[in-house]
Amino acid sequence: MTYGHQLTFGVLLDPDAARPGDGVLLDPDAARAGDSVERARLAEELGYDVVAIAEDPDGLDAWTLLSWVAARTGRVQLAAHTSVPPRDPAMLARSAAALDLLSAGRVDLTLTTGERAEAKGEAEAIEIIRGVLDADDPRPLTYRGEHYRIPRMQRGPLPAHRIPIQISGYAHSLLQIAGRTADGWVAELAVLGPDGVAAANKVIDEAARAAGRDPAEIRRTLIIDPGVSTDDLLPLIVEEGAGTLLVRSTDPTVLRRFVKDAIPALREAVGKTAGTVPGRSAAVRAKRRAGIDYDRVPASLAETAVEPGDVEYARVRNTYLRGGAPGLVLRPRTTAEVVDALGFVRAHPGVPFGLRSAGHGISGRSTNDGGIVVSVAALNGIEVLDEAKRLVRIGPGARWGDVAAALAPYGWALSSGDYGGVGVGGLATAGGVGWLAREHGLTIDHLRAVEMVLADGTVVRASADEHADLFWAVRGAGANFGVVTSFDFEVDEVGDVGFAQFVVGAEDPAALLVAWGQAIEAAPRDVSGQLILGPRRPGQPSFAQVMAVVDADQPDTIIDRLQPLAAVGPLYDQNVVLLPYAGIMANAAEGYHRAQGDPVARSGLIEHLTPEFAAAAARMLASGAVHWFQIRTVGGAVSDVPADATAYAHRSANFSVVAMGSDPRRVDAVWRDLYGYFDGMYLSFETDRSPDRLTDAFPPATLARLRELKRRYDPHHLLRDNFTIDPRGGQR
């Protein structure tokens, strides 16, 4: 029988097989290590898929040697054959995860029994290793078994891929462990023989079925001597389901001959009888969420799709500020795959649907609980289309820090929020309030065209000349009409800029807000910035963070512009630097989002920071209901654009206000005092899903036009979970 695994070939290196040192006297261990590394490099060069190193208790440490091999190779899988005990499984898991991260997901792990014939703790070891590697579980790992005890241990790190754990041996107890829980079984053909392999497979298969597993989940690996003929190997592959053959040799001549003579013949013969590649394991399938037809994920998306049981799930479930638990994350890499993804979403009309670019998402709508998320993070290209016209094309999955870095060599910039980790797609369809807004306008004001996939799967290009109505809607409400797969922007010439960070006293926060607002409104347009306030902390002075960017490269001009801002309150600290715009945007944390919880954010647009508004804001801060309160500058060039030119219509505002807390009832209670001062709202910073927020975001005429377009482009309301404009009226 065949278990459907793709046939792979590898080399099992023997570190004790030293190579002559070409006349140079070497330490014996150094010679063995160097020989192993060179043989691993040769194996990769010859096209082998796996390099395995067996641990020798009296020789070189296998993990140290494998790390050296990893550094000198770039493609082959790295398999460590190691025994527990004496290796501690928890520490072994950490070592494997670390090397897997350093080698970009190339580590496999094979547990051996050393000198023992029977199992002794291997099943517990597998449980512990998997528990340590389950970094998605926030709880500490505890374990009480017959052979191992772990009172309390921090999990992780999360490896780059799901590290396969194989079991090596022939005893009945080991074969049962392989069937019940391991990802693979490894055995020496010379010890078992073909009949022994068949008998062992029978035990493994029976144990797998008894545990509710598909026997195809377990890869079968045979260690072979180089003298075995192709005719002898073929039945082991076709009839006994061997998925990997490891050649035990360090002889370059042998390795080359096997590649030349055996591998092509075996691949050709097996190709005629190849089975179906096994699907996800029973353990992964057990975590699937109701309502999603996982077996019908399009073939184009199956390879990159992530389910709750996958190791990649920890990297894609949450966003920057909030935790999520989607049932499926689809990760298209092309426009055609986006079409396929939306087709899958259409087949699940009752399932929550989130659209995500890079996962910053303060609004929280790019993750969900039990639904489908379509992440376009892989569509992250940045391309200069016309240097003379400063026209660039950017994918929705690119991050603004990367965009700024790509534009910097040309002396260009595009005002785009204030954090480099934000994805292009969400911001460039909502507005884009950035460090250069008063001088250069919103991000959407530089948009010249988009390619997008509509709700029905149609791919269109929208611009001032093509689908002009859709282009109008994309600039401010784009997530309601389709998935943008590329943006064409006309960017600005921007040299070095001044970036200031002040800490000012805020004993009277209302007075500070009024003074800062007046200073900003009086400032030339080349000044943009923000102010952040938090509740007073007991025993500490009250202070505010004031940040500003001056779009100028002359120090005297920068200092002159900043003086009024620095004077709005007692100055506790200051830092002013001259740097490229890309330097400001290089502030994103690396790694995946680990946020938990469900924070509450409220947003509003306001023309002036009046004493009345400032007093209400001070009361809100004093209540303790919000964690922080932020005001960004708009106005200037933003207000130059006619209110009806884009779906972002509240152009007269000079400030964008946002407050964040954790209890929606407490936040709403204090926000009501501010609500009457606002005229409009920036939807990217709003988590309230009530229908009233829709009328805050869009004036009546704008909303009526958007609803008419929604009826035309998304009549079945597919795009319903991202500050949705219901074509029938209302918001969910």
C-alpha positions in Angstrom: 0.0 0.0 0.0 1.0 3.6 -0.3 0.4 6.2 2.4 0.5 9.1 -0.1 3.6 10.9 1.1 5.8 12.6 -1.3 8.9 10.4 -1.8 12.0 12.0 -0.3 15.6 10.9 -0.1 18.2 11.7 2.5 21.7 10.9 3.9 22.4 9.6 7.4 25.8 10.9 8.3 28.1 9.1 10.7 30.2 11.7 12.5 32.8 9.0 13.4 33.7 8.4 9.7 36.6 10.9 9.6 38.0 12.0 6.3 41.8 12.4 5.8 42.8 16.0 6.4 44.7 16.4 3.1 48.0 16.3 4.9 46.9 18.8 7.6 46.9 17.5 11.2 43.5 18.0 12.7 42.0 17.2 16.0 40.0 14.0 15.4 36.7 15.5 16.6 37.3 18.6 14.5 38.0 16.4 11.5 34.8 14.4 12.0 32.7 17.6 12.4 34.2 19.1 9.3 33.6 16.0 7.3 30.0 15.9 8.4 29.4 19.5 7.4 31.1 19.0 4.0 29.0 15.8 3.4 25.9 17.7 4.3 26.7 20.4 1.8 27.4 17.8 -0.8 24.1 16.1 -0.1 22.3 19.4 -0.6 24.2 20.1 -3.8 23.3 16.7 -5.2 19.6 17.2 -4.5 19.0 15.1 -1.4 16.0 16.2 0.7 17.2 15.3 4.2 20.4 15.3 6.1 20.2 13.2 9.3 22.8 13.0 12.1 22.7 10.2 14.6 23.7 11.0 18.2 26.7 9.2 19.6 26.9 9.4 23.4 30.7 9.0 23.2 31.2 11.4 20.3 30.2 14.9 19.1 27.0 16.5 20.4 24.5 15.9 17.6 22.7 19.2 18.2 25.8 21.3 18.1 26.9 19.6 14.9 23.4 20.0 13.4 23.5 23.7 14.1 26.8 23.9 12.2 25.3 22.0 9.3 22.2 24.3 9.4 24.5 27.3 9.1 26.3 25.9 6.0 23.2 24.7 4.2 20.1 26.4 3.0 17.5 23.9 1.7 17.8 20.4 3.1 15.7 19.2 6.1 17.8 18.6 9.2 16.9 15.5 11.1 18.4 14.8 14.6 18.3 11.2 15.8 18.5 11.6 19.5 17.5 9.5 22.6 15.4 10.4 25.6 16.7 9.8 28.1 19.4 11.0 28.6 18.1 14.0 26.8 15.5 15.9 28.7 12.4 16.3 26.4 11.6 19.8 27.5 15.1 21.1 26.8 15.2 19.1 23.6 12.0 20.8 22.5 13.5 24.2 23.2 16.7 23.3 21.2 14.6 22.0 18.3 12.5 25.1 18.2 15.5 27.4 18.4 17.2 25.6 15.5 14.0 25.5 13.5 13.7 29.3 13.8 17.3 29.8 12.9 17.1 27.4 9.9 13.8 28.8 8.6 11.7 25.7 9.4 14.1 22.8 8.4 14.2 20.7 11.6 12.8 17.2 12.1 13.2 15.3 15.3 13.6 11.5 15.7 13.5 9.9 19.1 15.6 6.8 19.6 16.0 4.4 22.5 19.8 4.3 22.4 20.9 0.9 23.7 17.4 -0.1 24.9 15.1 -2.3 22.9 11.8 -1.3 24.5 10.1 2.0 25.1 10.7 3.8 28.3 9.1 7.2 28.5 9.1 8.0 24.7 5.3 8.5 24.7 5.6 11.0 27.6 8.5 12.7 25.9 6.4 13.3 22.8 3.6 14.8 24.8 6.1 17.1 26.6 7.8 18.2 23.4 4.5 19.0 21.8 3.4 20.8 24.9 6.5 23.0 25.0 6.2 23.7 21.3 2.6 24.8 21.7 3.5 28.4 22.3 -0.1 29.4 21.3 -1.3 28.1 24.7 -0.7 31.0 27.1 -0.8 28.7 30.2 2.4 27.4 31.6 3.1 23.7 30.9 2.7 21.3 33.8 3.2 17.5 33.4 3.0 14.6 35.8 3.9 11.3 34.3 5.5 8.1 35.3 8.9 9.0 33.8 8.8 12.8 33.7 7.5 15.6 36.0 7.2 19.3 35.1 5.8 21.4 37.9 5.5 24.6 35.8 7.3 25.6 32.7 7.0 28.5 30.2 6.2 27.2 26.7 7.9 28.1 23.5 9.6 29.5 21.5 7.2 28.9 18.7 9.1 27.0 15.9 9.0 28.1 12.3 7.0 25.1 11.3 5.4 22.1 12.9 8.4 20.0 13.8 7.7 16.3 12.9 8.4 14.0 15.8 9.3 10.5 14.7 10.0 7.4 16.7 12.8 4.9 15.9 12.8 1.3 16.8 11.3 -2.2 16.3 9.8 -3.3 19.6 6.1 -3.7 19.7 5.8 -0.9 22.3 7.7 1.5 20.1 5.6 0.7 17.1 2.4 1.3 19.1 3.7 4.7 20.2 4.4 5.5 16.5 0.9 4.6 15.6 -0.8 6.4 18.5 1.0 9.7 18.6 4.1 10.1 16.5 4.4 11.8 13.1 6.7 9.1 11.7 8.5 5.9 12.2 12.2 5.2 11.4 13.8 1.8 11.1 16.9 0.1 9.6 16.1 -2.1 6.6 19.1 -4.3 7.3 17.7 -5.2 10.7 14.1 -5.7 9.8 14.1 -6.9 6.2 11.1 -6.5 3.9 8.9 -8.9 5.9 9.7 -7.1 9.2 8.8 -3.8 7.6 5.4 -5.2 6.5 4.8 -6.6 10.0 5.8 -3.4 11.7 3.5 -1.4 9.4 0.6 -3.6 10.4 1.2 -2.9 14.1 1.5 0.9 13.5 -1.6 1.0 11.4 -3.7 -0.9 13.9 -2.5 1.4 16.7 -3.2 4.5 14.6 -6.8 3.4 13.9 -7.4 2.5 17.5 -6.4 6.0 18.4 -8.7 7.5 15.8 -5.9 8.4 13.4 -5.4 7.8 9.7 -2.3 5.6 9.3 -1.3 7.9 6.4 -0.5 10.6 9.1 2.7 8.6 9.9 5.6 8.9 7.5 7.6 5.7 7.2 11.4 6.2 6.9 13.9 3.4 6.1 17.6 3.6 6.7 19.2 1.7 3.9 22.7 0.6 3.0 24.1 1.9 -0.3 24.3 -1.6 -1.8 20.5 -2.2 -1.8 19.3 -2.5 -5.4 16.5 -0.4 -6.9 14.5 -3.6 -7.6 14.6 -4.3 -3.8 13.6 -0.8 -2.8 10.7 -0.3 -5.1 8.3 -2.8 -3.4 9.1 -1.2 -0.1 8.0 2.2 -1.4 5.0 1.0 -3.5 3.7 -1.8 -1.3 4.9 -0.9 2.2 4.6 2.9 1.9 8.1 4.0 2.7 8.1 7.8 2.2 11.7 8.5 3.0 14.9 6.6 2.3 18.0 7.5 4.2 21.3 6.3 2.7 23.8 5.5 5.4 27.0 6.7 3.9 29.6 9.5 3.9 31.3 8.3 0.8 30.9 11.0 -2.0 31.2 8.4 -4.7 28.3 6.4 -3.1 26.2 9.5 -2.7 26.7 10.6 -6.2 26.0 7.1 -7.6 22.7 6.8 -5.7 21.5 10.1 -7.0 22.4 9.2 -10.5 21.3 5.6 -10.7 18.6 4.9 -8.0 16.7 8.1 -7.3 15.5 8.9 -10.9 14.4 5.3 -11.4 12.5 5.2 -8.1 10.8 8.5 -8.7 9.7 7.6 -12.2 8.3 4.2 -11.0 6.6 5.7 -8.0 5.2 8.6 -10.0 3.0 6.1 -11.8 1.4 4.9 -8.6 1.5 8.0 -6.4 -1.3 8.3 -3.9 -3.0 11.3 -2.5 -0.9 13.5 -0.2 -2.2 13.1 3.3 -4.3 15.8 4.8 -4.2 17.3 8.2 -3.8 15.1 11.2 -6.6 14.0 13.5 -5.3 16.3 16.2 -5.6 19.3 13.8 -9.0 18.2 12.5 -10.3 17.9 16.1 -9.9 21.7 16.5 -11.9 22.6 13.4 -14.8 25.0 14.0 -18.4 24.4 13.0 -19.8 25.9 9.9 -16.6 25.8 7.7 -16.2 23.2 5.0 -12.5 22.7 5.4 -12.4 19.9 2.8 -13.5 22.4 0.1 -10.8 24.9 0.5 -9.6 25.7 -3.1 -6.5 23.8 -4.1 -4.7 27.1 -4.8 -5.1 28.1 -1.1 -4.8 24.8 0.6 -1.0 24.9 1.0 -1.0 28.3 2.8 -4.3 28.0 4.7 -4.0 28.0 8.5 -6.4 26.1 10.8 -6.6 26.3 14.6 -4.5 23.1 15.1 -1.6 24.3 12.8 1.6 25.6 14.3 1.2 28.7 12.1 -2.1 29.5 13.9 -0.3 31.4 16.7 1.2 33.7 14.1 -2.1 34.6 12.4 -4.9 34.4 15.0 -4.4 37.7 16.7 -4.0 41.3 15.7 -1.8 44.1 17.1 -4.2 45.0 19.9 -6.6 42.1 20.3 -6.9 38.4 20.5 -8.8 36.3 18.0 -9.8 32.7 17.3 -10.7 32.4 13.6 -11.7 29.1 12.3 -9.7 29.4 9.1 -7.1 32.0 7.7 -6.8 32.0 4.0 -3.5 33.6 2.7 -3.8 34.3 -1.0 -0.5 35.2 -2.8 -2.0 36.5 -6.1 -5.0 38.3 -7.4 -6.3 35.0 -8.8 -6.0 33.4 -5.4 -8.0 36.3 -3.9 -10.7 35.5 -6.4 -10.7 31.9 -5.1 -10.7 33.1 -1.5 -13.8 35.2 -2.0 -15.5 32.3 -3.7 -14.9 30.2 -0.6 -16.3 33.0 1.5 -19.4 33.3 -0.7 -20.0 29.6 0.0 -20.2 30.3 3.7 -22.8 33.1 4.0 -23.4 32.7 7.7 -19.8 32.6 8.8 -18.0 35.7 10.2 -15.6 37.1 7.6 -12.6 39.3 8.3 -10.3 41.0 5.8 -6.7 41.6 6.9 -3.6 43.3 5.4 -0.9 43.3 8.1 -3.0 42.7 11.2 -2.6 46.0 13.0 -6.3 46.6 13.0 -7.3 48.8 16.0 -10.9 48.4 15.0 -10.7 44.6 15.6 -12.5 43.7 12.4 -9.6 41.8 10.8 -9.9 38.9 13.2 -12.9 37.1 14.6 -14.1 34.0 16.6 -14.8 30.9 14.6 -15.0 32.7 11.2 -12.9 33.0 8.0 -10.1 35.6 7.7 -8.6 36.4 4.3 -5.2 37.8 4.8 -3.5 39.6 1.9 -0.2 39.9 3.7 1.6 38.0 1.0 0.6 40.6 -1.6 3.3 43.0 -0.4 5.1 44.2 -3.5 6.5 47.7 -3.8 7.2 48.8 -7.4 8.1 52.1 -9.0 5.9 52.5 -12.1 7.1 55.9 -13.4 10.0 57.6 -11.7 9.3 60.9 -13.6 5.7 61.0 -12.3 6.6 59.6 -8.9 4.1 56.8 -9.5 4.4 53.7 -7.4 2.4 50.5 -7.1 2.1 48.9 -3.6 0.4 45.7 -2.5 -2.1 45.7 0.3 0.0 43.5 2.5 3.1 45.7 2.5 3.8 47.5 5.7 4.2 51.3 5.8 7.7 51.0 7.3 8.8 49.0 4.3 7.1 51.4 1.9 8.9 54.3 3.5 12.3 52.5 3.3 11.7 51.6 -0.4 10.8 55.2 -1.3 13.6 56.8 0.7 16.4 56.3 -1.9 14.4 58.3 -4.4 13.8 61.2 -1.9 10.1 60.4 -1.8 7.6 59.7 0.9 3.9 59.0 1.3 2.1 60.2 4.5 0.8 57.0 6.0 -0.1 56.8 9.6 2.4 56.9 12.4 3.5 53.2 12.9 5.5 51.3 10.4 3.9 48.0 11.2 0.5 49.1 9.8 -0.5 47.4 6.6 -1.2 49.3 3.4 -4.6 47.8 2.7 -6.6 48.9 5.7 -5.2 52.4 6.0 -5.3 53.1 2.2 -9.0 52.3 2.0 -10.0 54.2 5.2 -8.1 57.5 5.0 -4.6 57.6 6.3 -3.9 60.3 9.0 -0.1 60.5 9.1 2.9 62.5 10.2 2.7 64.6 7.0 -1.0 65.1 6.8 -1.2 68.9 7.2 1.4 69.4 4.5 0.6 66.5 2.1 -3.0 65.4 2.9 -4.3 62.0 3.6 -2.9 58.8 2.1 -6.0 58.4 0.0 -5.4 61.8 -1.5 -2.4 60.4 -3.3 -4.2 57.4 -4.7 -4.5 57.3 -8.5 -5.9 53.8 -9.2 -6.5 50.4 -7.6 -6.9 46.9 -8.8 -9.6 45.1 -6.8 -11.6 41.9 -6.6 -15.3 42.6 -6.2 -17.6 40.6 -4.0 -18.7 38.4 -7.0 -15.1 37.7 -7.9 -14.8 40.1 -10.8 -11.4 41.8 -11.1 -11.6 45.5 -12.0 -9.4 48.5 -12.2 -10.8 51.7 -10.7 -9.5 55.2 -11.2 -10.7 58.6 -12.1 -11.3 57.3 -15.7 -12.4 53.7 -15.0 -15.1 52.8 -12.6 -14.9 56.3 -11.2 -17.8 55.8 -8.8 -16.0 52.8 -7.3 -12.8 54.8 -7.1 -14.6 57.4 -5.1 -15.9 54.9 -2.7 -12.6 53.1 -2.2 -11.1 56.3 -0.8 -12.7 56.1 2.6 -15.0 53.1 2.6 -13.0 50.7 0.4 -13.4 47.5 2.6 -17.1 47.5 1.8 -16.7 47.0 -1.9 -14.0 44.4 -2.5 -10.4 43.4 -1.8 -7.9 45.8 -3.2 -4.9 43.8 -4.6 -2.8 46.8 -5.6 -2.7 50.5 -5.1 -1.2 53.1 -7.5 0.0 56.2 -5.6 1.6 59.5 -6.7 4.1 60.1 -3.9 5.7 63.4 -2.8 9.3 64.6 -2.8 10.2 64.7 0.9 13.8 65.1 2.2 15.0 64.9 5.7 12.4 66.1 8.3 12.5 67.2 11.9 11.1 64.8 14.4 10.4 66.0 18.0 9.3 64.1 21.1 8.4 66.3 24.1 7.2 65.4 27.6 5.2 68.3 29.0 3.5 68.8 32.3 -0.3 68.2 32.3 -1.4 69.2 35.8 -4.2 71.1 34.1 -5.0 68.8 31.1 -7.8 71.0 29.8 -5.5 74.1 29.6 -2.9 71.9 27.9 -5.3 70.7 25.3 -6.5 74.2 24.4 -2.9 75.6 24.3 -1.7 72.7 22.1 -4.7 72.9 19.8 -4.2 76.7 19.3 -0.5 76.2 18.6 -1.2 73.6 16.0 -3.8 75.6 14.2 -1.5 78.6 14.1 1.5 76.5 12.9 2.5 76.5 9.2 1.3 73.5 7.3 4.7 71.8 7.4 4.0 70.9 11.0 1.9 67.8 11.9 1.8 65.8 15.1 -0.1 64.3 17.9 -0.6 64.5 21.7 -1.2 61.6 24.0 -2.6 61.8 27.6 -3.2 59.1 30.1 -4.9 59.0 33.5 -2.9 60.5 36.4 -0.9 57.9 38.3 -0.9 58.1 42.1 2.2 59.8 43.5 3.4 60.8 40.0 3.2 64.1 38.1 0.7 64.3 35.3 2.3 64.6 31.9 1.6 64.4 28.2 3.6 63.2 25.2 3.7 65.6 22.4 5.2 64.6 19.1 5.6 66.5 15.9 7.1 66.3 12.4 8.3 69.4 10.6 8.6 68.9 6.8 11.8 70.9 6.5 15.5 70.0 6.5 16.9 73.3 8.0 17.6 73.1 11.7 16.7 76.7 12.3 13.3 76.3 10.6 12.6 73.2 12.6 13.4 74.8 15.9 11.4 77.8 15.0 8.3 75.7 14.2 8.7 73.6 17.4 9.0 76.5 19.9 5.3 77.1 20.2 4.6 73.4 20.7 7.3 73.0 23.4 5.8 76.0 25.2 2.3 74.5 25.8 3.3 73.3 29.2 6.2 72.8 31.6 8.9 70.9 29.5 10.2 67.8 31.3 12.1 66.2 28.5 12.8 66.8 24.8 14.4 65.0 21.8 14.6 66.6 18.4 16.3 64.9 15.5 16.8 65.5 11.8 16.3 62.3 9.9 14.6 60.8 6.8 10.9 60.1 7.0 11.7 56.4 6.7 13.6 56.7 10.0 10.4 57.8 11.8 8.5 54.9 10.3 11.1 52.3 11.3 9.4 51.8 14.6 7.6 48.5 14.1 8.2 45.5 16.3 9.3 42.3 14.6 7.6 39.0 15.0 3.9 38.0 15.1 1.1 39.7 17.0 0.5 38.2 20.5 -2.2 40.5 21.7 -5.0 39.2 23.9 -8.4 40.7 25.0 -10.8 43.0 23.2 -10.0 46.7 23.8 -12.6 49.3 23.2 -11.8 52.4 21.0 -13.9 55.5 20.3 -13.1 57.9 17.6 -14.2 61.4 16.6 -13.3 64.3 14.3 -13.3 67.9 15.6 -12.5 71.3 14.2 -11.2 73.0 17.3 -10.1 72.0 20.8 -12.4 74.4 22.6 -12.3 75.0 26.4 -15.6 73.2 26.7 -14.3 70.1 24.8 -11.0 70.2 26.7 -12.9 70.3 30.1 -15.0 67.2 29.1 -11.8 65.4 28.0 -10.2 66.2 31.3 -13.2 64.7 33.1 -12.9 61.6 31.0 -9.3 61.2 31.9 -10.0 61.7 35.6 -12.6 59.0 35.5 -10.1 56.2 34.9 -12.4 54.7 32.3 -9.8 55.1 29.4 -6.3 53.9 29.3 -5.1 56.6 26.9 -6.4 59.5 24.9 -4.8 60.6 21.7 -5.3 63.5 19.3 -3.8 63.6 15.8 -3.6 66.6 13.6 -5.5 66.7 10.4 -6.5 70.0 8.7 -4.2 71.8 6.3 -3.9 70.0 3.0 -6.6 67.5 4.1 -9.1 70.3 4.1 -8.2 71.4 0.6 -9.9 68.4 -0.9 -13.7 69.0 -1.5 -15.9 67.1 1.0 -17.6 65.2 -1.8 -14.4 64.2 -3.7 -14.0 61.0 -1.7 -16.0 58.8 0.7 -13.9 60.3 3.5 -16.0 63.5 3.7 -15.3 65.2 7.0 -12.6 67.4 5.6 -13.0 70.5 7.8 -11.7 68.8 10.9 -8.4 69.9 12.3 -8.1 67.0 14.7 -8.8 63.3 15.0 -9.5 62.1 18.5 -9.3 58.5 19.8 -9.8 57.1 23.3 -9.1 53.5 24.3 -10.3 51.5 27.3 -11.4 48.0 28.2 -15.0 48.2 29.5 -17.4 49.4 26.8 -20.0 50.6 29.4 -17.5 52.7 31.3 -15.9 54.1 28.1 -19.3 55.0 26.6 -20.4 56.7 29.8 -17.6 59.2 29.7 -17.5 59.4 25.9 -21.0 60.8 25.8 -19.8 64.0 27.3 -17.4 64.5 24.3 -19.7 63.1 21.6 -21.6 66.3 21.0 -18.4 68.2 20.1 -17.6 65.9 17.1 -18.5 66.3 13.5 -17.5 63.0 11.9 -15.4 60.0 12.9 -12.4 58.1 11.6 -13.6 54.5 11.2 -10.2 52.8 11.5 -10.1 53.8 15.2 -13.7 52.8 16.1 -14.8 49.5 17.6 -18.5 50.3 18.2 -20.6 48.4 15.7 -23.9 50.1 16.3 -25.8 51.7 13.4 -25.2 55.2 14.8 -21.5 55.0 14.1 -22.1 54.6 10.4 -23.9 58.0 10.4 -21.0 59.5 12.3 -18.5 58.3 9.8 -20.4 59.4 6.7 -22.7 62.5 6.1 -26.2 61.7 4.8 -25.4 62.4 1.2 -22.2 60.4 1.3 -23.9 57.5 3.0 -26.8 57.4 0.6 -24.4 57.3 -2.3 -22.4 54.5 -0.6 -25.5 52.5 -0.1 -26.5 52.8 -3.7 -23.0 51.6 -4.7 -23.2 48.8 -2.2 -26.4 47.6 -3.8 -24.6 47.6 -7.1 -21.3 46.0 -6.2 -22.1 43.9 -3.2 -25.9 43.2 -3.3 -25.6 40.0 -1.2 -23.6 41.8 1.5 -20.6 39.6 1.4 -18.3 42.2 2.8 -20.3 42.6 5.9 -17.9 42.5 8.9 -15.7 45.5 8.3 -17.6 48.7 9.4 -20.2 47.5 7.0 -22.5 49.6 4.9 -25.6 47.4 4.7 -27.3 48.0 1.4 -30.6 47.7 3.1 -29.7 50.3 5.8 -28.2 49.9 9.2 -24.9 48.4 10.3 -23.9 45.1 12.0 
